[in-house]
């Protein structure tokens, strides 16, 4: 190996994720993560090894690079894998091509034009239904028939490391008939994965479940911040608004579907049978281990494989009415909860609406997220000696402005 990769690194030779970085001496540009380093793709282009214009690698986002198509981007990834393992490759003895991740600043990897958040974990939807509706009929009648989603706010998606402020809004105090205004008292995280759209469609076009993988460039970790008290007051009749649009956080490296191919698994059995446009063939779920920590306390261990509705179904449903999508659009999975209490992907569930406070290592307890807390999500897939990880999405909560 031209670059040493520590054991159990998220960024092994099997990964090669894409992102946008900068340093004191390098403007925003495309790179790939390998071990503790970043390979500067703009500098690699100067070696004459790529058959496309350098400008797509010198942009502040990956959109134009992704637009080259998977035939190109996949070849770039596999070539880099070969070059990093060949002491006689174009990368050999060229330390100027690499920078340390610790010395770089990461940025949003794509320009996100639109963002949709789904609600695709049956465990999460059931838990929420038990809390807020009839425990005997926790799922709404449509839930097992369509991947429920809503249109979120792309402008407030931020990269890991950027702090957010506690949101303000209207809430309805217990035993009160009139709302009050002020900072949310029930700020929550939601453990999710997000996928990046990799091809444009026109209005009227649809994407089938069999075509979906061609339209998904890769995945990131996604924290869908939520203000539960604001949400409870506002969500009827049109769903989430101020409770969600103040911030979402993502990890900076996009892990490609190619890298995740070895970790595909079967999803949960779907009953009743879905309508034909949502039917699919093969394995569409992914075995990705996920964890959440508040400050230095691990509070959740879950897995992306639990999702009832998979990404192919989400994209097929999203476009079945002719809705067009664009390169860089973000689609979030919805909260990823498992069957065990420690696998619940939100504080709403972990502390069960505040009735079971979560104990932290410093002796304090949390019902929801406090000012000054840092929430960190990590994820990786591992099988047959191959490890592919996402790094982390870490966000500190500041007081309301």
C-alpha positions as CSV (number, residue, x, y, z in Angstrom):
1,X,0.0,0.0,0.0
2,X,1.2,3.5,-0.9
3,X,-0.6,4.9,2.2
4,X,-0.7,3.1,5.5
5,X,-4.3,2.3,6.5
6,X,-4.8,1.6,10.2
7,X,-6.6,-1.6,11.2
8,X,-10.4,-1.3,11.4
9,X,-10.3,2.0,9.5
10,X,-13.6,3.1,8.1
11,X,-11.7,4.2,5.0
12,X,-10.1,1.0,3.9
13,X,-9.1,0.1,0.3
14,X,-12.5,-1.5,-0.1
15,X,-14.2,1.8,0.5
16,X,-12.8,4.9,-1.4
17,X,-15.6,7.3,-0.6
18,X,-15.9,10.7,-2.3
19,X,-16.1,14.1,-0.6
20,X,-15.2,17.8,-0.8
21,X,-12.4,19.2,1.3
22,X,-10.1,22.2,1.6
23,X,-6.9,23.1,3.5
24,X,-5.0,26.4,4.1
25,X,-3.3,25.9,0.8
26,X,-6.0,24.1,-1.2
27,X,-9.4,25.5,-2.3
28,X,-12.5,23.4,-2.1
29,X,-12.1,20.3,-4.3
30,X,-12.9,16.6,-4.7
31,X,-11.0,14.0,-2.8
32,X,-11.3,10.4,-1.6
33,X,-10.7,9.1,1.9
34,X,-8.0,6.4,2.4
35,X,-7.1,5.6,6.0
36,X,-6.2,8.8,7.8
37,X,-5.5,10.7,4.6
38,X,-7.3,12.3,1.7
39,X,-6.2,11.7,-1.9
40,X,-6.5,15.0,-3.8
41,X,-8.3,14.2,-7.0
42,X,-7.6,17.6,-8.5
43,X,-3.9,17.0,-8.1
44,X,-4.2,13.4,-9.5
45,X,-5.9,14.8,-12.6
46,X,-2.7,16.7,-13.4
47,X,-1.0,13.3,-14.0
48,X,-3.1,12.9,-17.1
49,X,-4.8,9.7,-15.8
50,X,-8.5,10.8,-16.2
51,X,-10.4,11.2,-19.4
52,X,-12.5,14.1,-18.4
53,X,-12.1,17.9,-17.7
54,X,-10.3,18.9,-14.5
55,X,-12.9,21.5,-13.7
56,X,-15.3,18.9,-12.3
57,X,-12.8,18.1,-9.6
58,X,-12.1,21.7,-8.7
59,X,-15.7,22.6,-7.9
60,X,-17.1,23.2,-4.4
61,X,-19.5,20.2,-4.8
62,X,-19.4,16.8,-6.5
63,X,-22.5,17.3,-8.7
64,X,-20.7,17.7,-12.0
65,X,-18.4,14.8,-11.2
66,X,-21.4,12.6,-10.4
67,X,-23.0,13.8,-13.6
68,X,-20.2,12.1,-15.6
69,X,-22.1,8.8,-14.9
70,X,-21.4,5.7,-13.0
71,X,-19.3,4.3,-15.9
72,X,-16.8,7.1,-15.2
73,X,-17.1,7.5,-11.4
74,X,-16.9,3.7,-10.8
75,X,-13.8,3.5,-13.0
76,X,-12.2,6.3,-11.1
77,X,-12.8,4.5,-7.8
78,X,-11.5,1.1,-9.1
79,X,-8.4,2.7,-10.7
80,X,-7.6,4.4,-7.4
81,X,-7.9,1.1,-5.6
82,X,-5.4,-0.5,-8.0
83,X,-3.0,2.5,-7.9
84,X,-3.0,2.6,-4.1
85,X,-1.8,-1.0,-4.0
86,X,0.8,-0.7,-6.8
87,X,4.2,0.7,-5.8
88,X,4.8,1.5,-9.5
89,X,1.5,3.3,-10.1
90,X,1.1,7.0,-11.0
91,X,0.5,7.7,-7.3
92,X,3.8,6.2,-6.1
93,X,6.3,8.5,-4.4
94,X,4.0,11.6,-4.8
95,X,3.3,12.7,-1.2
96,X,1.9,16.0,-2.6
97,X,-1.2,14.1,-3.7
98,X,-2.2,13.4,-0.1
99,X,-3.3,15.5,2.9
100,X,-4.1,14.4,6.4
101,X,-7.7,14.3,7.2
102,X,-6.9,16.0,10.5
103,X,-5.5,19.0,8.6
104,X,-8.4,19.4,6.2
105,X,-11.8,20.9,6.5
106,X,-14.7,18.9,5.1
107,X,-17.7,20.5,3.3
108,X,-21.1,19.5,2.1
109,X,-20.2,16.9,-0.6
110,X,-23.1,17.9,-3.0
111,X,-25.2,20.9,-3.8
112,X,-28.6,19.6,-2.5
113,X,-31.5,21.0,-4.5
114,X,-34.2,19.0,-2.9
115,X,-34.6,16.8,0.2
116,X,-37.2,14.2,1.1
117,X,-37.4,12.4,4.4
118,X,-39.1,9.0,4.6
119,X,-40.7,7.2,7.5
120,X,-39.6,3.6,6.7
121,X,-38.8,1.8,9.9
122,X,-41.7,-0.3,11.1
123,X,-40.3,-0.4,14.6
124,X,-40.0,3.4,14.8
125,X,-43.4,4.0,13.3
126,X,-45.0,1.5,15.7
127,X,-43.3,3.0,18.7
128,X,-44.4,6.5,17.7
129,X,-48.0,5.2,17.1
130,X,-48.1,3.6,20.5
131,X,-47.1,6.9,22.2
132,X,-49.3,9.3,20.3
133,X,-52.2,7.2,19.0
134,X,-54.0,3.9,19.8
135,X,-51.4,1.3,21.0
136,X,-53.6,-1.4,19.5
137,X,-53.5,0.3,16.1
138,X,-50.2,2.0,16.1
139,X,-49.6,2.0,12.4
140,X,-51.9,4.1,10.2
141,X,-53.8,2.2,7.5
142,X,-51.5,3.4,4.7
143,X,-48.2,2.6,6.3
144,X,-47.7,-0.9,4.9
145,X,-48.9,0.1,1.5
146,X,-46.7,3.2,0.7
147,X,-43.3,4.5,1.8
148,X,-44.5,7.5,3.7
149,X,-42.5,10.7,3.3
150,X,-42.5,14.5,3.3
151,X,-40.6,17.2,1.6
152,X,-38.0,18.7,3.9
153,X,-35.8,21.8,3.7
154,X,-32.5,21.3,1.8
155,X,-31.1,24.8,2.8
156,X,-30.6,23.8,6.4
157,X,-28.7,20.5,5.8
158,X,-25.2,21.0,7.3
159,X,-22.1,18.9,7.3
160,X,-20.6,17.1,10.4
161,X,-18.9,19.5,12.8
162,X,-21.1,22.5,12.3
163,X,-23.0,23.4,15.4
164,X,-26.7,24.1,15.4
165,X,-28.9,26.3,17.6
166,X,-31.9,25.0,19.5
167,X,-35.0,25.9,17.5
168,X,-37.9,28.1,18.7
169,X,-41.5,27.7,17.9
170,X,-45.1,27.2,19.2
171,X,-45.8,24.4,21.7
172,X,-48.9,23.4,23.6
173,X,-48.2,22.9,27.3
174,X,-49.7,20.0,29.1
175,X,-53.3,20.7,30.3
176,X,-53.3,24.0,28.4
177,X,-55.7,25.1,25.6
178,X,-53.5,27.9,24.3
179,X,-50.0,27.6,22.7
180,X,-46.9,29.4,23.9
181,X,-43.8,30.5,22.0
182,X,-40.2,29.8,23.0
183,X,-37.2,27.4,22.6
184,X,-38.0,23.7,22.2
185,X,-37.8,21.7,25.4
186,X,-37.7,18.4,23.6
187,X,-34.9,18.5,21.1
188,X,-34.2,15.1,19.6
189,X,-31.9,13.3,17.2
190,X,-33.1,10.8,14.6
191,X,-30.6,8.2,13.4
192,X,-31.0,7.9,9.6
193,X,-29.1,7.1,6.4
194,X,-29.4,9.4,3.4
195,X,-28.8,8.6,-0.2
196,X,-27.7,10.9,-3.0
197,X,-29.4,11.0,-6.3
198,X,-26.9,10.3,-9.1
199,X,-29.0,11.0,-12.3
200,X,-31.5,13.5,-13.5
201,X,-35.0,12.7,-14.7
202,X,-37.6,14.9,-16.5
203,X,-41.0,15.7,-15.3
204,X,-43.3,12.7,-16.1
205,X,-40.5,10.2,-15.9
206,X,-40.6,7.3,-13.4
207,X,-37.9,5.2,-11.9
208,X,-38.7,1.5,-11.3
209,X,-37.3,-0.5,-8.4
210,X,-35.1,-2.4,-10.9
211,X,-33.7,0.9,-12.2
212,X,-33.2,2.5,-8.8
213,X,-29.6,1.5,-8.2
214,X,-28.6,3.3,-11.4
215,X,-30.0,6.5,-9.9
216,X,-28.4,6.2,-6.4
217,X,-24.8,7.4,-6.3
218,X,-24.1,6.6,-2.6
219,X,-25.0,7.0,1.0
220,X,-24.2,9.2,4.0
221,X,-25.1,9.2,7.7
222,X,-28.0,11.5,8.4
223,X,-29.2,13.1,11.6
224,X,-32.7,14.4,11.2
225,X,-32.9,16.8,14.1
226,X,-36.5,17.1,15.5
227,X,-38.2,19.4,18.0
228,X,-40.8,17.0,19.4
229,X,-42.9,19.5,21.3
230,X,-43.2,21.8,18.3
231,X,-43.9,18.7,16.1
232,X,-46.7,17.5,18.4
233,X,-48.5,20.8,18.1
234,X,-48.0,21.5,14.4
235,X,-48.1,18.2,12.5
236,X,-51.8,18.0,12.1
237,X,-53.0,18.3,9.4
238,X,-50.1,18.7,7.0
239,X,-47.1,17.1,8.8
240,X,-43.7,18.3,9.9
241,X,-42.7,22.0,9.4
242,X,-40.8,24.1,12.0
243,X,-40.0,21.0,14.0
244,X,-37.8,19.6,11.3
245,X,-36.7,22.4,8.9
246,X,-34.2,24.2,11.3
247,X,-31.4,21.6,10.8
248,X,-30.3,18.2,9.5
249,X,-26.7,17.0,9.7
250,X,-24.8,14.6,7.4
251,X,-21.5,12.9,7.3
252,X,-19.0,14.4,4.7
253,X,-18.0,11.2,2.8
254,X,-20.3,9.6,0.2
255,X,-19.9,5.9,0.3
256,X,-20.8,4.5,-3.1
257,X,-23.2,1.6,-3.8
258,X,-20.3,-0.2,-5.4
259,X,-18.5,-0.2,-2.1
260,X,-21.6,-1.5,-0.3
261,X,-22.4,-4.3,-2.7
262,X,-20.8,-7.0,-0.5
263,X,-23.1,-6.1,2.4
264,X,-26.5,-6.4,0.7
265,X,-29.1,-8.5,2.6
266,X,-32.7,-9.4,2.4
267,X,-35.2,-7.0,4.0
268,X,-38.1,-7.8,6.2
269,X,-41.0,-9.7,4.7
270,X,-43.6,-7.2,3.5
271,X,-47.2,-8.1,4.3
272,X,-49.7,-7.4,2.7
273,X,-48.2,-7.8,-0.7
274,X,-47.2,-4.4,-2.2
275,X,-48.6,-3.0,-5.4
276,X,-46.6,-4.0,-8.6
277,X,-44.7,-0.8,-8.9
278,X,-43.2,-1.3,-5.4
279,X,-42.3,-5.0,-6.0
280,X,-38.6,-5.7,-6.4
281,X,-36.2,-8.5,-7.1
282,X,-33.0,-9.5,-5.2
283,X,-31.6,-8.1,-2.0
284,X,-32.1,-4.4,-1.5
285,X,-31.3,-3.8,2.2
286,X,-27.8,-3.2,3.6
287,X,-26.1,-4.6,6.7
288,X,-24.7,-1.4,8.1
289,X,-23.9,-1.2,11.9
290,X,-25.0,2.1,13.4
291,X,-24.3,3.8,16.7
292,X,-25.3,7.0,18.4
293,X,-23.4,8.7,21.3
294,X,-24.4,11.7,23.4
295,X,-21.1,13.3,24.5
296,X,-19.1,10.2,25.5
297,X,-22.0,7.9,26.2
298,X,-23.2,5.3,23.6
299,X,-27.0,5.4,23.7
300,X,-28.0,3.4,20.6
301,X,-26.9,0.5,18.5
302,X,-29.0,-0.2,15.4
303,X,-28.6,-1.4,11.8
304,X,-29.8,-0.1,8.4
305,X,-30.9,-3.7,7.5
306,X,-34.0,-3.2,9.7
307,X,-35.7,-0.9,7.2
308,X,-39.1,-2.1,6.1
309,X,-39.1,0.1,3.0
310,X,-35.8,0.0,1.0
311,X,-34.2,2.7,-1.0
312,X,-35.3,1.3,-4.4
313,X,-39.0,1.4,-3.2
314,X,-38.6,4.9,-1.8
315,X,-37.2,6.2,-5.1
316,X,-39.8,4.3,-7.2
317,X,-42.7,5.7,-5.0
318,X,-41.2,9.2,-5.1
319,X,-41.2,9.3,-8.9
320,X,-44.3,7.2,-9.7
321,X,-46.4,10.3,-10.2
322,X,-43.8,11.8,-12.6
323,X,-41.9,13.9,-10.0
324,X,-38.5,14.7,-11.4
325,X,-35.3,14.3,-9.4
326,X,-31.9,15.9,-9.9
327,X,-28.3,15.0,-9.2
328,X,-27.4,15.9,-5.6
329,X,-31.0,15.5,-4.3
330,X,-31.0,13.9,-0.8
331,X,-33.4,11.2,0.3
332,X,-33.3,10.3,4.0
333,X,-34.4,6.9,5.3
334,X,-36.5,7.9,8.3
335,X,-35.5,6.9,11.8
336,X,-33.8,3.5,12.0
337,X,-35.0,1.6,15.0
338,X,-34.6,-2.1,15.8
339,X,-36.7,-4.4,17.9
340,X,-34.6,-4.0,21.1
341,X,-34.8,-0.9,23.3
342,X,-31.1,-0.1,22.9
343,X,-31.6,-0.1,19.1
344,X,-34.2,2.7,19.1
345,X,-33.0,5.5,16.9
346,X,-34.3,8.6,18.8
347,X,-34.5,9.9,22.3
348,X,-38.3,9.9,21.9
349,X,-38.1,6.1,22.0
350,X,-35.0,5.6,24.1
351,X,-36.4,7.6,26.9
352,X,-40.0,6.7,25.9
353,X,-41.3,10.3,25.8
354,X,-39.4,11.2,28.9
355,X,-40.7,8.5,31.2
356,X,-37.4,6.5,31.2
357,X,-34.5,8.9,31.3
358,X,-31.2,7.7,29.7
359,X,-28.2,7.7,32.0
360,X,-24.9,9.2,30.8
361,X,-21.4,8.3,31.9
362,X,-21.0,11.6,33.8
363,X,-23.9,10.7,36.1
364,X,-26.4,13.0,34.5
365,X,-29.5,11.8,32.7
366,X,-31.3,12.8,29.5
367,X,-34.9,12.8,28.4
368,X,-34.0,14.8,25.3
369,X,-30.9,16.7,24.1
370,X,-29.5,19.6,26.3
371,X,-27.7,22.7,25.2
372,X,-24.0,21.9,25.0
373,X,-24.5,18.3,24.2
374,X,-22.7,16.8,21.2
375,X,-24.5,14.0,19.3
376,X,-22.3,11.7,17.2
377,X,-23.4,9.0,14.8
378,X,-21.1,6.4,13.3
379,X,-21.7,3.6,10.9
380,X,-19.8,0.8,9.2
381,X,-20.3,-2.5,7.3
382,X,-18.0,-5.5,7.8
383,X,-17.9,-8.9,6.3
384,X,-15.2,-11.4,5.2
385,X,-12.3,-9.2,6.3
386,X,-13.7,-6.1,4.4
387,X,-14.7,-3.0,6.4
388,X,-16.4,-0.1,4.8
389,X,-17.3,2.8,7.0
390,X,-18.9,6.3,6.9
391,X,-16.8,8.1,9.5
392,X,-19.1,10.2,11.7
393,X,-21.7,12.9,11.7
394,X,-21.1,14.9,14.9
395,X,-23.0,18.0,15.9
396,X,-23.0,20.2,19.0
397,X,-26.2,21.9,20.2
398,X,-26.0,25.6,21.0
399,X,-28.6,27.6,23.0
400,X,-31.5,29.2,21.0
401,X,-30.6,32.5,19.4
